Amino acid sequence: MMTEQEMEDRGLIEAGHMFRCSRAEKAHEGGEKPAVFLSENDKRRADWHGADWTDKNGVVHHMLLCPECHRKLLAIQATHQRDMYEFENEGIL
């Protein structure tokens, strides 16, 4: 996961501290993309996460995720980790 500074450097946090989820509107309950203004001292900033992923061509994609999408990403990562562990250890275990 990225630090807030990394998120700002990559343009994921807009000027004035506007946090807007990188995923499409339809990916969110109610069909609206979460966008909130969070001051520097707002504790809800910790609920937003920057994430990178690399596609099959080696291109790195940067995302800013709202709390809901971050939970979904963690579930995907857990499944991927389990699948990779099973793949790596096939025939050993």
MOPAC internal coordinates of N, CA, C and O (Angstrom, degrees):
PM7 1SCF
backbone

  N    0.0000 0     0.00 0     0.00 0    0    0    0
  C    1.4450 1     0.00 0     0.00 0    1    0    0
  C    1.5281 1   109.94 1     0.00 0    2    1    0
  O    1.2310 1   120.64 1   -23.29 1    3    2    1
  N    1.3064 1   116.38 1   156.71 1    3    2    1
  C    1.4545 1   122.09 1  -176.24 1    5    3    2
  C    1.5210 1   112.09 1   -95.28 1    6    5    3
  O    1.2310 1   121.59 1   -25.13 1    7    6    5
  N    1.3201 1   114.56 1   154.87 1    7    6    5
  C    1.4614 1   120.16 1   171.38 1    9    7    6
  C    1.5297 1   108.24 1   -78.98 1   10    9    7
  O    1.2310 1   120.38 1   -14.77 1   11   10    9
  N    1.3339 1   116.87 1   165.23 1   11   10    9
  C    1.4598 1   119.73 1   176.91 1   13   11   10
  C    1.5161 1   111.34 1   -59.84 1   14   13   11
  O    1.2310 1   120.30 1   141.83 1   15   14   13
  N    1.3130 1   117.03 1   -38.17 1   15   14   13
  C    1.4667 1   120.25 1   179.50 1   17   15   14
  C    1.5205 1   110.37 1   -62.41 1   18   17   15
  O    1.2310 1   120.15 1   137.47 1   19   18   17
  N    1.3257 1   117.33 1   -42.53 1   19   18   17
  C    1.4676 1   120.62 1   177.75 1   21   19   18
  C    1.5217 1   110.56 1   -63.53 1   22   21   19
  O    1.2310 1   120.25 1   141.23 1   23   22   21
  N    1.3361 1   117.14 1   -38.77 1   23   22   21
  C    1.4670 1   120.19 1   178.26 1   25   23   22
  C    1.5265 1   110.57 1   -63.64 1   26   25   23
  O    1.2310 1   120.30 1   138.89 1   27   26   25
  N    1.3369 1   117.03 1   -41.11 1   27   26   25
  C    1.4629 1   120.61 1   178.26 1   29   27   26
  C    1.5206 1   110.45 1   -66.56 1   30   29   27
  O    1.2310 1   120.04 1   135.75 1   31   30   29
  N    1.3345 1   117.52 1   -44.25 1   31   30   29
  C    1.4643 1   121.73 1  -179.60 1   33   31   30
  C    1.5189 1   112.02 1   -59.53 1   34   33   31
  O    1.2310 1   120.08 1   146.23 1   35   34   33
  N    1.3148 1   117.45 1   -33.77 1   35   34   33
  C    1.4756 1   121.60 1  -178.59 1   37   35   34
  C    1.5253 1   112.22 1   -89.79 1   38   37   35
  O    1.2310 1   120.38 1  -176.41 1   39   38   37
  N    1.3282 1   116.87 1     3.59 1   39   38   37
  C    1.4598 1   120.45 1   177.19 1   41   39   38
  C    1.5105 1   114.13 1    77.23 1   42   41   39
  O    1.2310 1   119.96 1  -163.26 1   43   42   41
  N    1.3210 1   117.68 1    16.74 1   43   42   41
  C    1.4614 1   120.02 1  -179.15 1   45   43   42
  C    1.5284 1   111.78 1   -80.35 1   46   45   43
  O    1.2310 1   120.34 1   150.24 1   47   46   45
  N    1.3139 1   116.95 1   -29.76 1   47   46   45
  C    1.4588 1   121.20 1   174.38 1   49   47   46
  C    1.5119 1   106.48 1  -103.53 1   50   49   47
  O    1.2310 1   120.61 1   -58.07 1   51   50   49
  N    1.3215 1   116.44 1   121.93 1   51   50   49
  C    1.4602 1   120.74 1  -175.33 1   53   51   50
  C    1.5235 1   111.04 1   -79.12 1   54   53   51
  O    1.2310 1   121.34 1   -19.29 1   55   54   53
  N    1.3084 1   115.05 1   160.71 1   55   54   53
  C    1.4660 1   121.50 1   179.15 1   57   55   54
  C    1.5229 1   109.87 1   -52.45 1   58   57   55
  O    1.2310 1   120.71 1   -39.31 1   59   58   57
  N    1.3143 1   116.24 1   140.69 1   59   58   57
  C    1.4556 1   120.38 1  -178.65 1   61   59   58
  C    1.5107 1   112.48 1    83.32 1   62   61   59
  O    1.2310 1   120.38 1  -173.38 1   63   62   61
  N    1.3239 1   116.87 1     6.62 1   63   62   61
  C    1.4642 1   122.48 1   176.17 1   65   63   62
  C    1.5263 1   113.35 1    70.48 1   66   65   63
  O    1.2310 1   120.62 1  -139.61 1   67   66   65
  N    1.3273 1   116.41 1    40.39 1   67   66   65
  C    1.4551 1   121.52 1   172.83 1   69   67   66
  C    1.5192 1   108.06 1   -85.57 1   70   69   67
  O    1.2310 1   120.90 1   -58.05 1   71   70   69
  N    1.3059 1   115.89 1   121.95 1   71   70   69
  C    1.4653 1   122.21 1   178.13 1   73   71   70
  C    1.5309 1   107.06 1  -102.64 1   74   73   71
  O    1.2310 1   120.73 1   -56.65 1   75   74   73
  N    1.3452 1   116.21 1   123.35 1   75   74   73
  C    1.4654 1   121.59 1  -178.96 1   77   75   74
  C    1.5257 1   107.06 1  -133.52 1   78   77   75
  O    1.2310 1   120.34 1   -56.66 1   79   78   77
  N    1.3199 1   116.96 1   123.34 1   79   78   77
  C    1.4604 1   120.83 1  -178.81 1   81   79   78
  C    1.5227 1   110.37 1   -60.68 1   82   81   79
  O    1.2310 1   120.67 1   -39.31 1   83   82   81
  N    1.3222 1   116.32 1   140.69 1   83   82   81
  C    1.4652 1   121.84 1  -178.38 1   85   83   82
  C    1.5267 1   113.53 1   -77.85 1   86   85   83
  O    1.2310 1   120.16 1   162.18 1   87   86   85
  N    1.3209 1   117.29 1   -17.82 1   87   86   85
  C    1.4639 1   119.35 1  -177.06 1   89   87   86
  C    1.5262 1   111.04 1   -80.40 1   90   89   87
  O    1.2310 1   120.58 1   -20.48 1   91   90   89
  N    1.3087 1   116.50 1   159.52 1   91   90   89
  C    1.4594 1   123.09 1  -175.97 1   93   91   90
  C    1.5245 1   112.64 1   -65.17 1   94   93   91
  O    1.2310 1   121.45 1   -22.61 1   95   94   93
  N    1.3175 1   114.83 1   157.39 1   95   94   93
  C    1.4607 1   121.22 1   178.85 1   97   95   94
  C    1.5233 1   111.76 1   -54.80 1   98   97   95
  O    1.2310 1   120.67 1   135.83 1   99   98   97
  N    1.3316 1   116.32 1   -44.17 1   99   98   97
  C    1.4648 1   120.79 1  -176.47 1  101   99   98
  C    1.5265 1   113.23 1   -66.52 1  102  101   99
  O    1.2310 1   120.15 1   165.10 1  103  102  101
  N    1.3197 1   117.33 1   -14.90 1  103  102  101
  C    1.4676 1   120.93 1   178.35 1  105  103  102
  C    1.5247 1   111.13 1   -78.49 1  106  105  103
  O    1.2310 1   120.36 1   171.12 1  107  106  105
  N    1.3300 1   116.92 1    -8.88 1  107  106  105
  C    1.4615 1   121.59 1  -175.42 1  109  107  106
  C    1.5226 1   111.70 1  -110.52 1  110  109  107
  O    1.2310 1   121.83 1   -33.10 1  111  110  109
  N    1.3134 1   114.10 1   146.90 1  111  110  109
  C    1.4607 1   120.13 1   176.44 1  113  111  110
  C    1.5260 1   108.57 1   -58.81 1  114  113  111
  O    1.2310 1   120.30 1   -47.20 1  115  114  113
  N    1.3123 1   117.02 1   132.80 1  115  114  113
  C    1.4552 1   121.65 1  -178.61 1  117  115  114
  C    1.5162 1   113.50 1    84.53 1  118  117  115
  O    1.2310 1   119.99 1   174.42 1  119  118  117
  N    1.3302 1   117.62 1    -5.58 1  119  118  117
  C    1.4532 1   121.28 1   175.62 1  121  119  118
  C    1.5186 1   114.67 1    73.31 1  122  121  119
  O    1.2310 1   119.71 1  -161.80 1  123  122  121
  N    1.3274 1   118.15 1    18.20 1  123  122  121
  C    1.4565 1   120.79 1   178.89 1  125  123  122
  C    1.5173 1   110.21 1  -118.98 1  126  125  123
  O    1.2310 1   121.33 1   -44.28 1  127  126  125
  N    1.3269 1   115.06 1   135.72 1  127  126  125
  C    1.4581 1   121.23 1   178.74 1  129  127  126
  C    1.5224 1   108.44 1   -77.20 1  130  129  127
  O    1.2310 1   119.58 1   -56.34 1  131  130  129
  N    1.3404 1   118.40 1   123.66 1  131  130  129
  C    1.4579 1   120.51 1   178.73 1  133  131  130
  C    1.5293 1   111.37 1   -62.70 1  134  133  131
  O    1.2310 1   121.15 1   -48.37 1  135  134  133
  N    1.3093 1   115.41 1   131.63 1  135  134  133
  C    1.4560 1   122.37 1   175.49 1  137  135  134
  C    1.5214 1   106.62 1  -144.91 1  138  137  135
  O    1.2310 1   120.71 1   -59.39 1  139  138  137
  N    1.3182 1   116.25 1   120.61 1  139  138  137
  C    1.4680 1   120.35 1  -178.42 1  141  139  138
  C    1.5235 1   109.94 1  -137.16 1  142  141  139
  O    1.2310 1   121.27 1   -33.48 1  143  142  141
  N    1.3272 1   115.17 1   146.52 1  143  142  141
  C    1.4486 1   121.18 1   173.31 1  145  143  142
  C    1.5188 1   107.11 1   -90.52 1  146  145  143
  O    1.2310 1   120.52 1   -56.42 1  147  146  145
  N    1.3228 1   116.62 1   123.58 1  147  146  145
  C    1.4586 1   121.47 1  -179.33 1  149  147  146
  C    1.5226 1   109.42 1  -125.70 1  150  149  147
  O    1.2310 1   120.79 1   -60.20 1  151  150  149
  N    1.3277 1   116.09 1   119.80 1  151  150  149
  C    1.4568 1   120.31 1   178.39 1  153  151  150
  C    1.5270 1   109.61 1   -67.88 1  154  153  151
  O    1.2310 1   120.83 1   -12.72 1  155  154  153
  N    1.3118 1   116.02 1   167.28 1  155  154  153
  C    1.4671 1   120.59 1  -177.57 1  157  155  154
  C    1.5180 1   112.92 1   -59.29 1  158  157  155
  O    1.2310 1   119.94 1   150.24 1  159  158  157
  N    1.3122 1   117.73 1   -29.76 1  159  158  157
  C    1.4676 1   121.59 1  -176.63 1  161  159  158
  C    1.5196 1   113.42 1   -95.59 1  162  161  159
  O    1.2310 1   119.80 1  -178.85 1  163  162  161
  N    1.3090 1   117.99 1     1.15 1  163  162  161
  C    1.4635 1   121.61 1  -177.38 1  165  163  162
  C    1.5251 1   109.75 1   -72.37 1  166  165  163
  O    1.2310 1   120.32 1   -57.46 1  167  166  165
  N    1.3136 1   117.00 1   122.54 1  167  166  165
  C    1.4660 1   122.01 1  -177.62 1  169  167  166
  C    1.5234 1   112.83 1   -66.48 1  170  169  167
  O    1.2310 1   119.85 1   159.97 1  171  170  169
  N    1.3271 1   117.89 1   -20.03 1  171  170  169
  C    1.4692 1   121.04 1   179.91 1  173  171  170
  C    1.5242 1   112.32 1   -69.65 1  174  173  171
  O    1.2310 1   120.24 1   166.80 1  175  174  173
  N    1.3308 1   117.14 1   -13.20 1  175  174  173
  C    1.4674 1   120.10 1   177.01 1  177  175  174
  C    1.5303 1   110.43 1   -58.49 1  178  177  175
  O    1.2310 1   120.51 1   146.59 1  179  178  177
  N    1.3170 1   116.63 1   -33.41 1  179  178  177
  C    1.4699 1   121.00 1  -178.69 1  181  179  178
  C    1.5305 1   111.99 1   -67.13 1  182  181  179
  O    1.2310 1   119.99 1   163.31 1  183  182  181
  N    1.3363 1   117.62 1   -16.69 1  183  182  181
  C    1.4617 1   121.43 1   179.79 1  185  183  182
  C    1.5260 1   112.83 1   -81.46 1  186  185  183
  O    1.2310 1   120.30 1   165.84 1  187  186  185
  N    1.3292 1   117.04 1   -14.16 1  187  186  185
  C    1.4581 1   122.56 1   179.33 1  189  187  186
  C    1.5208 1   108.77 1   -97.22 1  190  189  187
  O    1.2310 1   120.52 1   -39.74 1  191  190  189
  N    1.3441 1   116.61 1   140.26 1  191  190  189
  C    1.4594 1   120.49 1  -174.19 1  193  191  190
  C    1.5251 1   111.39 1  -134.10 1  194  193  191
  O    1.2310 1   121.55 1   -42.21 1  195  194  193
  N    1.3121 1   114.63 1   137.79 1  195  194  193
  C    1.4541 1   120.55 1   171.58 1  197  195  194
  C    1.5199 1   108.29 1   -90.39 1  198  197  195
  O    1.2310 1   120.76 1   -39.29 1  199  198  197
  N    1.3084 1   116.16 1   140.71 1  199  198  197
  C    1.4649 1   120.30 1   179.92 1  201  199  198
  C    1.5245 1   108.79 1  -142.33 1  202  201  199
  O    1.2310 1   120.97 1   -35.53 1  203  202  201
  N    1.3101 1   115.75 1   144.47 1  203  202  201
  C    1.4615 1   123.06 1   174.71 1  205  203  202
  C    1.5161 1   108.98 1  -114.71 1  206  205  203
  O    1.2310 1   120.48 1   -32.12 1  207  206  205
  N    1.2996 1   116.68 1   147.88 1  207  206  205
  C    1.4580 1   120.77 1   169.56 1  209  207  206
  C    1.5187 1   107.84 1  -143.80 1  210  209  207
  O    1.2310 1   121.00 1   -26.06 1  211  210  209
  N    1.3166 1   115.70 1   153.94 1  211  210  209
  C    1.4566 1   122.13 1  -176.76 1  213  211  210
  C    1.5163 1   108.88 1  -115.08 1  214  213  211
  O    1.2310 1   120.88 1   -52.99 1  215  214  213
  N    1.3365 1   115.92 1   127.01 1  215  214  213
  C    1.4582 1   119.14 1  -179.91 1  217  215  214
  C    1.5272 1   110.60 1   -81.10 1  218  217  215
  O    1.2310 1   120.69 1    -0.77 1  219  218  217
  N    1.3220 1   116.30 1   179.23 1  219  218  217
  C    1.4684 1   120.70 1  -174.34 1  221  219  218
  C    1.5230 1   112.95 1   -65.41 1  222  221  219
  O    1.2310 1   119.99 1   163.94 1  223  222  221
  N    1.3362 1   117.63 1   -16.06 1  223  222  221
  C    1.4562 1   121.55 1   178.67 1  225  223  222
  C    1.5293 1   112.41 1   -95.18 1  226  225  223
  O    1.2310 1   120.56 1  -175.55 1  227  226  225
  N    1.3352 1   116.53 1     4.45 1  227  226  225
  C    1.4571 1   120.67 1   179.27 1  229  227  226
  C    1.5183 1   114.58 1    84.37 1  230  229  227
  O    1.2310 1   120.34 1  -170.83 1  231  230  229
  N    1.3377 1   116.95 1     9.17 1  231  230  229
  C    1.4588 1   120.97 1   179.46 1  233  231  230
  C    1.5269 1   108.78 1   -84.33 1  234  233  231
  O    1.2310 1   120.93 1   -52.27 1  235  234  233
  N    1.3356 1   115.82 1   127.73 1  235  234  233
  C    1.4565 1   121.12 1  -179.29 1  237  235  234
  C    1.5334 1   108.54 1   -88.36 1  238  237  235
  O    1.2310 1   121.09 1   -48.90 1  239  238  237
  N    1.3256 1   115.53 1   131.10 1  239  238  237
  C    1.4627 1   122.45 1   177.67 1  241  239  238
  C    1.5265 1   108.25 1  -111.66 1  242  241  239
  O    1.2310 1   120.56 1   -44.51 1  243  242  241
  N    1.3327 1   116.54 1   135.49 1  243  242  241
  C    1.4619 1   122.17 1   179.95 1  245  243  242
  C    1.5244 1   108.63 1  -107.26 1  246  245  243
  O    1.2310 1   120.73 1   -41.34 1  247  246  245
  N    1.3197 1   116.21 1   138.66 1  247  246  245
  C    1.4642 1   121.15 1   179.24 1  249  247  246
  C    1.5215 1   110.02 1  -135.95 1  250  249  247
  O    1.2310 1   121.09 1   -32.41 1  251  250  249
  N    1.3207 1   115.52 1   147.59 1  251  250  249
  C    1.4554 1   121.96 1   167.13 1  253  251  250
  C    1.5197 1   105.28 1  -110.79 1  254  253  251
  O    1.2310 1   120.44 1   -55.08 1  255  254  253
  N    1.3177 1   116.75 1   124.92 1  255  254  253
  C    1.4596 1   121.00 1  -173.61 1  257  255  254
  C    1.5270 1   112.00 1  -114.31 1  258  257  255
  O    1.2310 1   121.54 1   -46.06 1  259  258  257
  N    1.3319 1   114.66 1   133.94 1  259  258  257
  C    1.4600 1   120.75 1   172.68 1  261  259  258
  C    1.5360 1   107.85 1   -70.71 1  262  261  259
  O    1.2310 1   120.25 1   -11.10 1  263  262  261
  N    1.3141 1   117.12 1   168.90 1  263  262  261
  C    1.4700 1   118.57 1  -178.43 1  265  263  262
  C    1.5308 1   113.83 1   -56.01 1  266  265  263
  O    1.2310 1   120.12 1   138.83 1  267  266  265
  N    1.3287 1   117.37 1   -41.17 1  267  266  265
  C    1.4710 1   121.00 1  -179.72 1  269  267  266
  C    1.5318 1   111.47 1   -62.53 1  270  269  267
  O    1.2310 1   120.55 1   133.74 1  271  270  269
  N    1.3217 1   116.55 1   -46.26 1  271  270  269
  C    1.4692 1   120.28 1  -178.67 1  273  271  270
  C    1.5227 1   111.21 1   -70.66 1  274  273  271
  O    1.2310 1   120.08 1   148.29 1  275  274  273
  N    1.3188 1   117.45 1   -31.71 1  275  274  273
  C    1.4589 1   119.93 1   177.04 1  277  275  274
  C    1.5235 1   110.47 1   -64.16 1  278  277  275
  O    1.2310 1   120.18 1   139.44 1  279  278  277
  N    1.3338 1   117.25 1   -40.56 1  279  278  277
  C    1.4691 1   119.97 1   176.67 1  281  279  278
  C    1.5259 1   110.55 1   -61.55 1  282  281  279
  O    1.2310 1   120.35 1   139.27 1  283  282  281
  N    1.3336 1   116.93 1   -40.73 1  283  282  281
  C    1.4681 1   120.65 1   178.02 1  285  283  282
  C    1.5309 1   110.91 1   -63.21 1  286  285  283
  O    1.2310 1   120.53 1   137.93 1  287  286  285
  N    1.3387 1   116.59 1   -42.07 1  287  286  285
  C    1.4575 1   120.14 1   178.85 1  289  287  286
  C    1.5257 1   111.09 1   -62.99 1  290  289  287
  O    1.2310 1   119.73 1   138.59 1  291  290  289
  N    1.3179 1   118.12 1   -41.41 1  291  290  289
  C    1.4630 1   120.86 1   178.95 1  293  291  290
  C    1.5238 1   111.10 1   -61.33 1  294  293  291
  O    1.2310 1   120.48 1   142.05 1  295  294  293
  N    1.3289 1   116.69 1   -37.95 1  295  294  293
  C    1.4673 1   120.22 1   177.82 1  297  295  294
  C    1.5356 1   110.68 1   -66.05 1  298  297  295
  O    1.2310 1   120.45 1   138.30 1  299  298  297
  N    1.3402 1   116.75 1   -41.70 1  299  298  297
  C    1.4656 1   120.72 1   177.27 1  301  299  298
  C    1.5225 1   110.43 1   -62.66 1  302  301  299
  O    1.2310 1   120.47 1   136.45 1  303  302  301
  N    1.3258 1   116.71 1   -43.55 1  303  302  301
  C    1.4658 1   120.66 1  -179.89 1  305  303  302
  C    1.5212 1   111.40 1   -63.52 1  306  305  303
  O    1.2310 1   120.02 1   140.87 1  307  306  305
  N    1.3146 1   117.57 1   -39.13 1  307  306  305
  C    1.4678 1   120.61 1   179.35 1  309  307  306
  C    1.5260 1   110.33 1   -64.48 1  310  309  307
  O    1.2310 1   120.21 1   137.41 1  311  310  309
  N    1.3237 1   117.20 1   -42.59 1  311  310  309
  C    1.4631 1   121.50 1   178.45 1  313  311  310
  C    1.5307 1   109.98 1   -65.01 1  314  313  311
  O    1.2310 1   120.58 1   136.24 1  315  314  313
  N    1.3292 1   116.50 1   -43.76 1  315  314  313
  C    1.4655 1   120.68 1   179.79 1  317  315  314
  C    1.5282 1   110.47 1   -62.59 1  318  317  315
  O    1.2310 1   120.41 1   136.98 1  319  318  317
  N    1.3086 1   116.81 1   -43.02 1  319  318  317
  C    1.4649 1   120.04 1   179.80 1  321  319  318
  C    1.5172 1   110.96 1   -61.86 1  322  321  319
  O    1.2310 1   120.40 1   136.53 1  323  322  321
  N    1.3365 1   116.85 1   -43.47 1  323  322  321
  C    1.4629 1   120.12 1   178.50 1  325  323  322
  C    1.5276 1   110.40 1   -62.66 1  326  325  323
  O    1.2310 1   120.54 1   134.93 1  327  326  325
  N    1.3308 1   116.58 1   -45.07 1  327  326  325
  C    1.4657 1   120.46 1  -179.49 1  329  327  326
  C    1.5296 1   111.70 1   -62.73 1  330  329  327
  O    1.2310 1   120.09 1   138.27 1  331  330  329
  N    1.3239 1   117.44 1   -41.73 1  331  330  329
  C    1.4616 1   120.80 1   179.33 1  333  331  330
  C    1.5264 1   111.24 1   -67.13 1  334  333  331
  O    1.2310 1   120.12 1   141.67 1  335  334  333
  N    1.3216 1   117.38 1   -38.33 1  335  334  333
  C    1.4588 1   121.14 1   177.48 1  337  335  334
  C    1.5303 1   109.98 1   -62.23 1  338  337  335
  O    1.2310 1   120.59 1   135.32 1  339  338  337
  N    1.3389 1   116.47 1   -44.68 1  339  338  337
  C    1.4623 1   120.42 1   178.65 1  341  339  338
  C    1.5288 1   110.86 1   -64.34 1  342  341  339
  O    1.2310 1   120.35 1   139.12 1  343  342  341
  N    1.3205 1   116.93 1   -40.88 1  343  342  341
  C    1.4692 1   121.82 1   178.90 1  345  343  342
  C    1.5257 1   110.45 1   -62.08 1  346  345  343
  O    1.2310 1   120.75 1   131.63 1  347  346  345
  N    1.3314 1   116.17 1   -48.37 1  347  346  345
  C    1.4627 1   121.19 1  -178.25 1  349  347  346
  C    1.5268 1   111.74 1   -62.02 1  350  349  347
  O    1.2310 1   120.70 1   143.19 1  351  350  349
  N    1.3157 1   116.27 1   -36.81 1  351  350  349
  C    1.4612 1   120.46 1  -173.05 1  353  351  350
  C    1.5261 1   114.08 1  -103.17 1  354  353  351
  O    1.2310 1   120.35 1  -167.27 1  355  354  353
  N    1.3278 1   116.94 1    12.73 1  355  354  353
  C    1.4663 1   120.28 1   179.23 1  357  355  354
  C    1.5235 1   109.51 1   -59.18 1  358  357  355
  O    1.2310 1   120.55 1   -49.98 1  359  358  357
  N    1.3034 1   116.56 1   130.02 1  359  358  357
  C    1.4367 1   122.48 1   179.88 1  361  359  358
  C    1.5139 1   114.70 1    88.04 1  362  361  359
  O    1.2310 1   121.18 1   166.96 1  363  362  361
  N    1.3317 1   115.34 1   -13.04 1  363  362  361
  C    1.4759 1   120.08 1   178.34 1  365  363  362
  C    1.5218 1   109.48 1   -94.65 1  366  365  363
  O    1.2310 1   121.09 1   136.45 1  367  366  365
  N    1.3183 1   115.52 1   -43.55 1  367  366  365
  C    1.4599 1   120.00 1  -175.90 1  369  367  366
  C    1.5087 1   112.26 1   -85.81 1  370  369  367
  O    1.2310 1   120.10 1   180.00 1  371  370  369

